[in-house]
Amino acid sequence: MSDERYQLSTGDYLALDATAMAAAVKTGELTPRMLLSAAQARCDAVNPLVNAVNMRHDEHANSVLRARHHAGSELLGALAGVPMLLKDLNTYLTGTLTTNGSRMLADTPPATRNSTIVQRYEAAGMLIFGKTTSPEYGLTTTTESSLWGQTRNPWSLAHSAGGSSGGAAAAVAAGIVPVAHATDGGGSIRIPASYCGLFGLKPTRYRTPQGPDTFEGWFGASCGHVVSRSVRDSALLLDVSHGHEKGSPYWLAPQAISYSEAVRRSPGSLRIGVVDQAMTGLELDADIRSVLNTTVDLLLGLGHRVDPVTLPVDPQQVYGAHGAVGAAALLAAVRDRETVLGRPLHADELEPVSRYLVNNATSATAENLYRARRSFELIGSRMEHLFDDYDLLLSPVTSQITPELKVASLDQDYPHYIQGIIGSIGYSVLANVSGQPSMSVPLGTSSSGLPIGMMFSAGWCREDLLFQLAGQLEQASPWADRRAPL
């Protein structure tokens, strides 16, 4: 089939998830060039509206495509020909810039090698043609920065796409790509997935690689994976990207079956504990409570046992440990940059909230950081014991529906920032501190038509169980026909 003669229509492109794209390439129905061209055209058409893609790497994708064509390897890999975008946060593509959403990194040299997870995506046949927006160092639950501007929710352009993987979520919800790389250090996959009507799973700590230069982010609180429209895409992407990387001291046991196989298996009858009280103490939005109640009814109808449960953790310990680790990591990044520059950063090179966190972190002690790391372990242990009694936990992803832009941005004073994020962080942070896998499933909408996700969390290394339930929910309450009105 000639790429010059046949074009993939927008409608046909939007109808395909990544799994279907790869299958069509294998049969010869589509070519990698057709898929890449359709993704680039869709980006040209809708990105000016949502501002999800901040850097285009078309020449990189084209050169990879040419090299594969000459080598006769265009059809190799489980995701051959599927277009892909990387989150612009601590993830590196040879010859390109990574800014972490910060003005202090806007003029850094291009990367000299790929991140391990990028190597695995490309080995699977994916075509990376750009990066998606992130707030500065992923520090908030909206994706807005002084460097790249505001990323808008495809469901309502006045609202946030979430953060910090808001660019990835907006790109998928807008139909630029069917699946996009994302990271989650406090809810940064699950919150944008919920706000944008997508599926998003945060893996178990150390499940996916962070190297080759650093093997954990935020003491393991931060993990990389994807946001997607379909459950099977998320499973397939985890199949091709998970596993130990050379040099890393962290190692998880191999899985008995692939994650793709898990999606197709019945979870059986599960014991599911329901958490409806946010750790922040914030009252649950009425629309979110309604979706939570509907989800409980759906689970009961599928044969699961559902009971209320109280979390065995101290919220102050959870947020205190998470905040101390995140601030220390930011301080180290700033000091590293100052060393390279040979001078202190100027005031306008960091967002106001980031400056506040850096100043605060300079007065922290080694004891503070040691206690934070110990809290990670204690909280993880308590949660693992809770999973002796329950297979999964169900909760909302957030306490409040998608906020408007500017509410949670980093360009304001710290008290207003805290007030802005409190509606987003009441549930998701716990799984980052404990290290357990957790997913957002798009199971409802608000009265104003904004998506609402429900969060399911599992014990250590039980992504397979999450995928089994997600596959069942996708069949019982399909969301594929709910598309953002761009």
N, C-alpha and C positions, 0 to 999 in steps of 0.2 A: 504493500500500500504506500503510495507516495504522499509524503507530508505536505508537499506543495499543492497537491490536487484536492486533498481532503482536509477540511477544518472541523474541529470539534465544537459544536454549538455550545453556547453558555448553558442552556437548559440541560443538555446531555452531560456536560462537565459537572454541573451542580448535583446531578442525580447519583454520581458515583462516590463511594467512599474509597479509601486508599486500597482496601483489600480488593474491591472490584476493579479499580484501575490496574493494579498489578496483574490480576487475572486476565484482563483484556489485552494487556501487553504480551503476556505469555501466549495467548491464542492468535496474536497478530491482528486482532480487531482494532487495536489502537497502537500507536508508537510512542516511545518516550518523548519525542519531539512534539507530537500533538498535545500531549498532556502538559508539558512545560510551557508551550505557547499559550494554551488555554489558561493556565495559572497566571502567567504574566499579563495576559489581556484582562483577566478578571481583576488583578491587582491595579492595573492602570485605570480601570473603570470605577472601582469602589474605594480604593485606599484614600483618595482625596476627601472622601466623606468621613471615614473612621480613623484615619491616621494610625493604622496598626503596624505597617511595615515602614521602618525608619531608614533602612539601607537595602539597596538592591545589589545583588551579586550575580547579575545575569551572565556576565562573562565567565565567572567561575563555573556556573551550571553548564554553559555552552561548551566550555573546554572539557569538562568531565564527559559530557555527551559525545563530543568528537572523539575523545580518547577511547571511550567504550566502543564506539562504532568501528574504529580502526582495529581494535583488539578483538572484535566480534563478541563482546561481552554485554551488549545492550540488554539482553533478556535474562541475565544472571541476577540472582538475589531474590529474596521473598517479596521485596517491594520495588522491583525493577521499574524504573520510569516514573515513580510517584514523586510529584513536586513537594518540597519541604522548606520550611522556614525555621530558623534558630532564634531562640530568645537572646536578646542583646544583654546578657548578664553572665559573666564568668564562664562563657562557652566560646570556644575559639575555632575559627575556620582559617586555614592557611591563606595568607595574603590579604586578609580583611581586618577591619577595625572592630574592636569590641569596646563600647563606651560605658557599660553598666549604667546607662542613663544619666551619666554625670559629666558636667562641664570640665571637671578636673582630668578626665580621660579623653576629651574630644580630639586631642592631637597626638595620641600615642601611636607608636609604630604598628604596622600590621602584624598579625600573628605569624609566627614562623613554623607552626605546626598545628595540627588539628587536636581538639579534645578527643579523648577516647570514645565518648558517646557519638561524636561526629564521625569518627572513623567507622563505627559500627553502622550508623545510618547509611553512609555511602557504600559500605561493603554490601549492604542489603539492596543496593541499587537506587536509592533515593537521590533526587536532584535538588540540591540546596541552592536557592536563588535569592536569598535575602535574610534579613533579621527583623525581629519584631520588637516593639517598644517595651521598655521597662522603666519604672520610676527609679530614681537614684538608689543604686545598690539594693533594689528590691525591698525598700524599707516601709512600704505602705500598701494599703489595700485598694488603691486606685492607680491607674497608669497615666501619670501626668508629670512632666519634668520641664525645667527651664530650658533644657537642651533640646528636647524633641517635641514639646507641646503636649496637648491633650489627646489621649486616645478615647474615642467615643464608642458607646455601645451600639451595635447594629440594630438592636431592638428599639432604641430611643436615643437619638444623637445628643440629647441634653444630659444623658446619664452616663455614669462611669461604666467601663467594661470590667472593673475589678482590677486587682493587682496582687502580686506584681506581674503576673503573666497575662495582663490585660491585652497586650498587643497580640499575643498568641491566640487568646480566646476570640478577640474581635476579628482576627484574620480568618479563623475557622467559621465563626458565625456568619461572616460576610461572604463566605464561599470562595475565598482566595485559594485556600488549600483545605483538604479534608481533615488533616491532622497537622498539628504544629508542636514543636518542642517547647517545653515549659519547665519551670522549676518551682519548688514548694518548700519554703522555709518557715511558714507560719499559717499556711492556707493558700499559698499563691498559685496553686493549680486549682484547688477546689472552689475558692471564692469566685474567680473569673468564670469558671465552668458554670457555677450556679447562676451568676448574673447574666451570662450569655446563652444559656440554654443548651449546654454541652455536657458530655461525659468527661470526668477528669479524675484520675487516680493518682494519689501520692504513694509511691512504693514504700516498702520497708526500708529502714535506714541501711545504707550500703548496698541496696539491691542493684542500683545502676551506677556506672563509673563516674567519678568526678575528676579523674586525672587527665593527663599524666603528671602534672606538677603538684597538685593538691588532691588528697584522697578523701577528704571530708569537708563539708561546708557547715559552719556553725556547730561544731562538735557532732555532726551527723544530723542535725535538725533539718538541713536543706537537702533535698533530693531532686533529681532530674527525671522527667518522663515527658508526657504529652497531654494535650487536650484534643478531643476528637468528637465527631458527631456520633460514631457508632462504637459500641462496646468492643466488637471484634477488632477494630483498628487499634484500639488501646492495647489489647492483648497481643496482637501481632507485633506492634512496636516494642513491647516489653520483651517478647520472645527474642527479637533480634538485638536488643541493646543490653539486657541484663547480664550479670555474671562478673566474676573476679577479673580485675585487670592487673597486669604485671606490675609488681612493686608495691601494691596496696597491702597493708596489714589486715584489711578487713575482708572477711570471707563468709558468705552465706551458703548453706547446704543446697545442692542441686535439687530441682523440683522433680517430682515423680512424673508429672505430665506437663505438656506445654500449656501456656496460658490460653492459647487459641483453642486447645482441646477443652480447657476448663469452661470456657464460655458455652460450649455445646453440651455440657453435662448438667444434669439436674442437681441442685444443692441439697435435695431431700428436705426434711422438715427441720428447720433451724430454731434455736432458742435465741431470740433477739431482745436485748434490753433497750428501752427507750429513755433517752435523756432529753427532757424538754426545757430544763433550766440552764440558761447560759452561765458560764463561769464568771462573767462580768456582772451578773445580777440584773441585766437589762431585760425588760419585759419583751416577750415575743410578739412580733407583729401579727395582727389578726389573720392576714392572708397566709403567712407562713405556718401559723398554727393550723389553719384549715388544711393546707397541703400535708402537714405532718399527720393529721387525723385521717386524711384520705389514704395516705401511705400505710398507716397501721391497718386500716380496713383491707387494703390490697394484700398486705402480707398475710393477714389472717385468712383471707380467701384463698391464698396459695398454699395454705396448710402449715404456716409457720406459727410458732408460739411467741407471743409478744407480751412483755411485762415491763413496768416502769422500773428504773434503776437509778441509784444515786452514785455519782462518781466518787471513788475512794481517794481523792486528791485534794490538796489545798490550792485553790486558785491563785493565791498570792505567791505560793512557791512556784507554780507553773509559769506565771507571767514574769516573776522576778528572775528566774533562771534563764528563761528565753530572752528577756530584755538584756541581761548582763552579757550573754554570749554574743548577741547581735551587735551590741554597742562595741564590744571588744574587737570583733572582727572588722567593724567599720574603722575604728581607731588604727588598727594595724594597716588597713588599706591606705588610709590617709598618710600615715607615716612613711609607708613604702613610696608613695607618689612624691612626697616632699623630698625624700632621699634622691630620687631620680632627677627632680627639678633643681635640687640644690638650694631650695628656699621654702619658707612656709607657704601654704596655700593662701591665696587672696580670699577675702570674705565672699566675693561673688562666685567663687569656684565650687562652693557647696551650697545646697539648699539650707534654709534656716533651721529646719528640724534636724538635718544631718549635723550641722554645726553644734547644735545643742547636745546631741548624743555624743559627739566627739569630746566636747568639753567635759561632759559628765563622766565619760569613760576614763579620762586622764586621772581622775581622783580615785578610781576603783583600785582595790588591792588584789594581790595574788590570792588572798583568802577568798575574796568575792568570787573570783573565777573558779577556784577549786570547789567552792560550795555549789556554784551553779552546775558544774559538771556532775557533782555527786547527786544533785537534785534530779538531773536527767535520769540517772540510774535508779534512784529510789522511785520516781514516778513511773518509770518503765516497768519496774518490778510489781508495783501495786496494780497497774493496769493488766499485766500478764496474769496475775492471780484472779482478777475480775473475769478474764476470759476462760477461767476454769468453769465458770457457771453459765456463761453466755458464748454462743458462737460468734455473734456480731453485736455491735451497738448501733442504734439508729438515733440520729438527732438532726435538727436543721443544720445547714451549713453556716448560716448567719442569723442574727436576731432580727434584722431589719432588711427590707427589700433594697434593691439597688439604689444607692444614693445618686444625687445629681453630681455633676462635675464640680471640682474645687472643694468639696466637703472634706475629703481626706488627703488633700495634697500636702506636699512637704514644704511649700513656700508660704508658711504661716507660722505663728508662734506655737510652741509646744503644747500648751493647754488646749488650744483650738484643734490641733492635730489629734490629740488623744480623744477629744470629744467627737471628732470626725470618724475615727476608726472603730470606736467602741461597738457600733452596731454590726461590725463585720467579723470581729475576732473572738466572739464568745464561745465558740465551739471548736474551731479548726486547729488552734495552736497546740492543743493537748497531744495530738498524734505526732507532731513534730518533736515535742519534748520526749515523749515515750518511745518514739521510733517505729511505731506500728503503722501498717498500711491503712489508708483511708480513701474513700472515693465520694465524689459528688455525682448524683444521678438526677437528670432533669425530669422531675415528676410532677411539675405543676407550674401555674402562672398566677400572678397577682390579679386583682380586680382591674388594674390598669394595663394588663397585658405583658408585664415584665416577667421573665423566667424566674423560677424558684427551684433550687436543687435541694435534695435530701442527702444527708451524709451517712454513710455506713463505714464503720471501722472494725478491723479484725485484729486477732492476735498476731504476734510476730511471725512473719513469713507466710501469712495466709492470704496472699493476693489471689490464690486459686479459688478460695471460697468467695471472695468478693466478686471475682469474675463470674462464678457460677450464678450467684444471685443477680448480678447485673444483667446477665444474659436472659435470665428468667423474667426480670422486670421489663426489659426491652421488648420482650414478646408480649407480656401481659398489658403493658401500658406504653405503646409505641410513641416515640417522640420525633421520628424522622420527618414527619409531615409538618412539624412546627418549625417554620423558618423565619428568620428575621426579615422584616418588610423592606429590605433595601431595593 
